[in-house]
């Protein structure tokens, strides 16, 4: 899994060098049809709410003038545990299929 999307290209080069080993390189959004992922937006923040809930405090964004300056995608204020769980379940299901 290439959590930092540009790393996928590097991982694909490594996979080409090790053709004797099955290496599957994917970016998280590629695991779910129709998803594109984001950077610090609803997608990533919802996943973090599920995986590392103690590290996410959406209230820290309140009142910040530049709170969306690094965000690519939907507003992280729209993030939910429910959406994160939905994404995670779909990704895990796809990973299981890829490993069969």
Residue pairs with C-beta under 8 A, 6 or more apart in sequence:
1 26
1 27
1 28
2 8
2 11
2 25
2 26
2 27
3 28
5 27
5 37
8 25
8 26
8 27
11 23
11 25
12 25
14 23
15 23
15 25
24 98
24 99
26 98
27 37
28 37
28 47
28 91
29 35
29 36
29 37
29 43
31 90
31 91
31 94
31 95
32 87
32 90
32 91
32 94
35 43
35 87
36 73
37 43
37 44
37 73
38 44
38 71
38 72
38 73
38 74
39 70
39 71
39 72
39 73
40 70
40 71
40 72
40 73
40 76
41 71
41 72
41 73
41 74
41 75
41 76
42 73
42 74
42 75
42 76
42 78
42 79
42 83
43 73
43 74
43 87
44 73
44 76
45 56
45 58
45 76
45 79
46 79
46 80
46 81
46 83
46 84
46 87
47 84
47 87
47 88
48 55
48 56
48 79
48 84
49 56
49 79
49 80
49 81
49 84
50 81
50 84
50 85
50 88
51 84
51 88
53 81
56 79
58 76
58 77
58 79
61 67
61 76
61 77
68 75
